[in-house]
Each structure stands twice: as C-alpha cells, then as structure tokens.
Amino acid sequence: MSKLAINGREKVVTLHPPSWPRIGEEEIAAVAEGLRRSAEDANYLSAPGGKGPVEVFEKAFAEFMGARFAMTTNGGGPALHIALMAAGVQAGDEVIASPYSWGQTVSCVLHQNAIPVFADIDARTYNLDPATIEAKITDRTRAIMVVHIYGHPADMDPIMAIAEEHGLMVIEDNAQADGAVYEGKRTGTLGHLGCFSIGDGKNIMGGEGGVLLTDDDRLYRRANLMGQHPARHYDIVKDDPELSPYIDSLIYTYRIHPVSCLIAGVQLRYLDEWNSQRRANADFLSKGLRGIPGIEPPYVAPDCDHVYHIYSPTFVPAAVEGISRETYVKAVQAEGVPLGLGYVRKPIHLRRMLQERNYFYGKGCPWTCGHAGRRIEYREGDCPVAEHRCAHTELTLGGSTAWLGDQTPMIKQYLDAFEKVTENLDELRALEKVQ
C-alpha cells in the first residue's frame, strides 16, 4: 500500500516559515517620518550628494561591519561593478571568479570588458578553493572575485596570501553573507573591497540597494568618482589632484534611494540577533538530518559563522541507490518540504553566453577585444567539483532567511518528512522504474 504523498497519501508538513521580507512597525515609522521630513529636506527623497538618511546608514553600516568607509549603491551588482572599476580592472584584464554563484558575480567582470577566468570550488563550503586559484593566474590577472555563497565564509587567509604574493586585488561578493564572520572578522571587510546587497530576500533588506566597503581611502575615492553623482564627487574627490579633474556627469547612476536606507537602517540593528536565530534553526535541522540516508547537511568550517541566506544540503546518491535526485526531491516536496534541485543549477562557465562568447556588447566582446591577451576557452571539466555538484548533488531548502524565532515545530515536521521518505525507499524505487 502506498504511504508516500507523491503517490497520493497525506503529506507530513502543515507548518510554513514566516514571510520574508519582514517589515515591522519600526520600519514603517522610519519611512513615514522620513516622508514627513522630505518637505523640508529633499535628501529624504533623493540624495545625490550622499546626505541625509544615506549618510546616516553608511556610517552605521561601516561601524557595524568594522570598516573605515561605506558607500551605498542601488544594488549588490552595481557595488561589484564599482569595486572592479575602483580596483583598476580594465579592458582585456582577467579576473578569477567562482563558477558556482549568482550570475552577477561574473557579469560585473564583463561590464568592464574584462574576462572571467574560473577556479574551482571547495566541495564542503562551495566557495572558491584556494588550492585551485594559483594555476589560473597569468600576467593579465588583476583581481580575485570571492563569493561567500549561501552565507558561509570563503577561506580568506590563503586567498589573501595568494593575492599579496601576486599583487592582486580581492573583491568580496558578500550579497548572501550579511553579518557572517570568518576568524573573528566580518566577511566583506577581509579583502580590499567588499560588496553587499540589501535587496529582496537578503538577511536584511531595504527593498533594493547595496553597499561597498573598504578600508582604503584611495579605493573609496575612486569608487565614488566612478559610481556616484557629481554632487558627491565635490565632497569626496575635490581635493584629490589626480581624480578631481575627472569630476563629470559621465557616470553610472548607481545611487541608492534614501527610503531604502531608512528601512535597512532599522533592520541593521537586528542583524546579529536574526542571524543567531537563523543559525539555531539551521543547526537544529542539520543535527536531525545527520544519519538520514540520501542527504547531507551543509558543512560549517571552524571559526566561521554561517548566516544561512540559503540552506543548501547535498544529495548523496550512493546512500539511496536506484533513486534519482529528481525523484527524491519530488517525494520530499510532496510531503510539504520546500526542497529544490538547487540554486546555481549550471556552472557559470558552461552557460550559453560564455560558451558562445555572446554577451550583451556583441561582436564577441570582451573575448575578442583587442586588449585581450589570449584566447580563453570554457570547457566541461574545467571546474569538476562545481560541475559535479550542479549535475548530481546540489539541493536547496527554501525559506531559511525567514527562519526567525523558534521554528523547531516546523523543522521537526521537515525531519519527519525526510524520515518518511527514507522509510519508503522501495516505493520510490518502484516509482523510478515507471517514470
């Protein structure tokens, strides 16, 4: 007799995570007060000079993260683009990046008419594996783009050592890791430039927005010149004899809306508390998943605080022989668990635009740019760990950003669902044969 919900029986999970983004009375009050004040101070509606709520939030964010300078942007992707410009990445330069990330980690490289070169990932953390980076460095390499994927810190010490040895800039894509900690320091402050997102679904949010951090005064000034309104240039760059002659309206319009700063400024005060709650719920789930065949909980490296923007376990096919990842996921989903086949799905170096060298600029740029130093091919087998994960073992369990408060009753139901599927693997094997 059928026991699984995928075959029409009753599902296990009846509870659901809280909604996210979460907007409370504090955020509403902050926005309402800002709109009232906008009648007398236009910086509450638009702040091209970086004043008003923008300035307040930037100072609070820099202090919270432990950085000297913060500059807001209208998204995490724009922050990454500005960081590359500030770092001096130019046409034909090469930037080492992870193939296992959201595409904007790499599209910002292409925006500079520069060329992404992919190193492989660590099988446990899914972040760049330092051991694979050095072989990718050439005399064209200018920077390393590090992603703290899903909210788990990359192994920054050896990456920074490699960068120092070769004179490279390190940019951190911290879009999914707001508040994460590596060896006592917050991610986004470990490289030369750190880029954050406070957009939809992030661990704190402002509707849309991003932040660039740096401790380097020179990088901060360059970032402002290249990514902000001239009204801000006159405040930050005007006394720089090298940069001030270039103050102009020939810019990218990457500034944030002040209302986003008002919302995110409230949420920033709760970030550590919320991340602690996310960790507690994720740890409870991970403890329960250990020992259940077919699924392995996320790894957390020593001296790291994971902030679980996404909870990404691993499918272990050898433990559930005869059952595909697709069938396993469908069975768990049918029980009410928001389990998915993954987030990245296809490594970036194997995606169509890179395979065909057909980015938005046309004519094969940046790969056919006259400044490109060599022909770069992106092939299967270039990043075997990332490729294997995407093709065979990647899983995501949705909703972890919203796991605030005590979610153990819901997570217990998730665990009951996994147990139920495990107890009925023969039923799944029979289903596999008829598909």
N, C-alpha and C positions, 0 to 999 in steps of 0.2 A: 504494500500500500504506500502510496506517495506520502511523504512527510514534509517535503520542501515547498516553500511558497512559489518557487519557479514553476512547480507542477500544479499550482492551483490551491495549495493549502494556505492556512492562515500565517501571515507574517509575524515576526517577533517584535520588531521595533515600532513603538507607538509614540515615542517622545522625539522631539526635534530640538535642535540648538536654538538659542536666542537669535533674533535678527541682527544682522550686521550690514552696514554701519549702524552704530548706536548713537543716536542724538538725544541728549537729555536736556533737562531744563537749564542747566548751566550754559550749554552751547547756545540754546535758543535765546537766553537772556543776553549773552555776549553779543550775538548778532543783532538783536533788537536795539541794544544800547548803541552799538556801532552805527546802525542806520539812523538813529536819532541824532547822533553826533555829526553825521555826514553833512547835515545842513550848515554847520559852521566849519567843518574841517573836511575838505574833499578827499583827504588821504584815507578816509574810511570807505570810499567807493573806488578810487583809483590812485595808486601811489607810485607814479613813475620814478620819483626820487627816492623811493625806499623808506619813506617816513610812516608815521602813524602805526597802525597795527602790524605792518610789515616789519618795521624796525624792532618793535617790542618782541615779536615772535622770533625773529632772527637771533636776538640777544639771548632769549630764553632757551632756544634750541641749542645754540653753541655752548652755553653754560651747562645744560643738561648732558650733552654728549661729551663735553670735555675738550672742545676745540676753540681755537682763537677766533675764527671767522666763520660766519654762516651767511649764505646768500640764497634767498628764496627764488624759485622758478615756478613755472606753471605746470610742471610735471617732472617725474623722475627721468624720463627720456631726455627732455631738454637739459636737465642737470648734467647728464652723462655727456651730451654733445658739447656743452660749455666746458666741461672738465677736459675733454680732449683738446679743444682749442687752446685753453689756458696752458695745457701741458706741452703745447708746441707740436702736436701731431699734424702733419701736413700731407699734401697730395703725394701718393706713392709710398708713404711710410707704412710700416707694418705694425699691427697691434695684436698681441697674443690674447686670445679670448677663450672662454669656455663654450663648447658646443651644446651644453646642457643648461639652457636658460630661456627666458623670455626673449623674443627676437630683438627687442630694443637694446639689449646689451651689446648687440653686434651692429644694428642699423646705425647707431651713432658713429661707429667707425666709418661706415660707408658714407655718411653725411659729410665727412671730412675728406672724401675722395681718397681715403686710406684703405688698406687691405687687411682684413681679418685673417689671422693665422691661428689654427685651433690646436690647443693642447688638450690632453685627456683629463678625465675626472677621477677622483678617488672613489672607489667602489662603495665605501661606507658613508661618506658625507655628501657625495655627489658634487662636491666643489672641485675647482682646479687642483690637480695633483702636482705638487711642486716638482716631483721627480720627472714629470713629462715636459716641463717648461723649457729647460735649458737647451734641449735639442732643437727647439723651434726658433731660437734667437739667431738673427743674422745682423749684418751691418745696417740693415734697413729697419730693424725693430726700434720702436720709440717708446712703447708703453706696454704694460700688462693690465688687462681689464679683469678684475677679480669679482666674482659673484658670490654672495653669501646666500645660496639658494635655499629656499623654503624657510629661512630664518636661522640656519645653522652656520656659524662662522667658518670661513675657509682657514686653512693653516697658514697664517700670515707671516710668522717668523721666517721660515725658509724662503717664502716668496719675496719678502723684503730683502733678504740676504742676496738672492739672485739678482734682484733689481739693482741693488747697490753695486754689486760686482760688475754689472754691465752698463751702468749709467742709465737705467730706465726709470720712467715714471710709473707709479702704481695708482690706478684708479679703482675705487671700490664701488661696485653696484650693490648698494645696501637697501634697495627698494623693498625687499621682503624681510629685512632684518632690523627694523627699528627697535633699538634698545638691546640688541644681542651683545654678548660680552665674550671676548677672547682674552684669556690670561689677564683678567682684571681691567681691560680697557674695552670701551665700546667699539664695535665694528663701525666703520665709516670714519674713524679717526686714526687708523693704523697705517694707511697708505698716504700718498701725497695729497690726494683729493678723494673725498667720499661723497656719494650721491644717494639721496633718499627720495622716497615717494610718500606723499600723504594723500594719494588718490584713492579711488574706490577700492574698498576691501582691504586696505593695508591695516597694520596693527594700531595706528592712529590715522585719522583721516580729516581732511578739510574740504572734502568734495573733490577738488582737483588741486594738485600742487606738488612741489618738490623742494629739496634743499640741497645745496652744495656746501660741504665743509672743507676747510683746510687750516693748517697752522702757519702756512707760508704767506707772508704779506704780498709778495710779488705775484704768486698764483691768484690770490684773491683780487688784486687789482686787474690782472689780465682777464679773469673771469667776468668781472663787472664790465669791463670795456667791451667784451665780445658778446655778452648776453643780456645786457640791461639797457634801459633808456638813457639818452644823453643827460637827462636831469640828474641821474645818479652818477654819471661819469664826472660831472663837475664837482661832486662832493668827494669822490674817492680817488679819481685819477688826475685831477687838475694839477697837482704839484709834482707829478711824475714826468721828468723831462723827456723820457723815451716814449711814454704812452700818450701823454696829453695831446700831442699834435694830431692824434688819430681820433679824437672825440668827434663823433659824427652821428647822423641818423641812419647810416648804412649799417643796420643792426638786425639781429634776430629779436623778435618781440617775444621774449621768454619770461616776462614778469608775472608774478602771482597776483591774484585778486585779494584785496585786504580781507574780505569776508572769510576766505579760506584760512587766513592766519588767525582770525578770531576763533573759528571752530577748532582748529588744530592746537591753538594755544591752550584752550581748556583741556583737551584730551591729553596733551603732553604731560600734564600734572598727574595723570593716572597711568602713564605708560608702564612704569615698572610694576605697579600693582596688577595691572591687567596681564602683563606678560607672565608674572608669577602664577596667576590663576590659570593661564593657558598651559604653562608647564605642568602644573599639578594635575590637570585633567589629562594632558597628553601622557604624562608618566603613568597615571593610573591605567590608561588604555594599553600602553606599551607593556606594563607588567602583566596585564591579563592576556595579551597576545603571545607572550613567550610560552613556547611549548605547544601552541596550536599549529599543526602542520599546514604548510602551504603559504604561510605569511610570516614575515619577519619585521618586527617594529623598527622604526628609524634608530640609527646609531647616534649617540651623543658623545663627542670627543671629550677627554679630560680637560678641565679648566675652561669649558665653554658653556655658555648659557644659550640654549636653543629657544627661540621665541615663537616657533610653530605658526608662522604665517600659513603654511600648508603642512599637513601631516601626511608624509609620504612613506608608507611602508614598502616592503619588497615582496613580490611573489616568488615562491620557492617551488618551481615545478616538480623537482625530483621528489618532494615530500608528498605530492598528490598525483602520483603517476597516472597517466591516462586522462587527465583533466587539463584542458587548455586554460590559459589566463582569462580568455574571453568568457568561457563558460563559468569559471569560478566567480568572476566579477558579477555576471548576471545573476548567479544564485544568491550571492550576498546582497546585491541590490534588491532582489525580490523580497528579502527578509526585512528591508527597510533601512539598510545601512547605505549612506551616500558614498559608496566605494566606486572609484573610476579607474579607467585604464591608464591614467597618467596625466601629467601636466605638459611635459615637453613633447612627448609622442615621437617626434622625429628630430634627431640632432640637427643643429642649425647648418652644419657644413654639407648636409645631404639634402637640404631643401632646394626647391626648384630655382629660386632666384640665384643662388650661389652656383648650382650645378650648370645653369645656362649662362651665368655671368650677365644677367639681365635685370639690373637694378633700375630704379626709377629714373636715373640720369640718362639712360640709353647709351648706345654706341659702345657698350661693353665696359663703361667706366664703373668703378675705378681700376679694374684689372688691366684695361688697355690704355690707361693713362700714360702719357709719355714719360711720367716720372716713376712709373713702376719699375722696380729693379729686376724683376724676374717673373716668369710665368708660374702661377700657383694653381695647382690642381687640388680639388677637394674630392677625395675618393673614399669609398667604403673601406674600412679597415684603418683609416687614419686615427680614429679615436675609439678603439674597440670596447672600452669599458662603457662609455656613453652610448655607443651603438647597441651593445648587448642589453643595457638597462631599458632603453626605449623599446626595443623589439620584443623583449621577453619578460622583464621582471618589474617594470615601473608600475606603481599604483599610487593613487591619491585618495585620501579620505576627506571629503569636503566638510567645511564648516568650522575648522579649528580656530580660525581667527575670532569666531564668536563664542568660543568656549570660556566664557567668563562666569564667575561664581562656581558653585558646586554642580558640575554636570555628571557626577558619578551615576545617578539613576539612569540617565540616557546611555552613558557609556557601558553600564552593565548590560543593557539591552543589546548594544552593539556586540559585546562579547558573547552573549547568549546566541546571537545570530551566527557568529563565526563558529561557535561550538556546534550549533545545529547543523550547519553545512558540513562540518568535519565529521559528524556522526553519520552522515548520509552520503558519503563519497561514492558509494556504489551506485546510488540513484543518479548522481551526476555523471558517472562514467557511462551509464546506460543512455543518458540524455546526449552525451557527447557523440555516441555512436550513430544516433539517428539524425544528427544535425548535418 
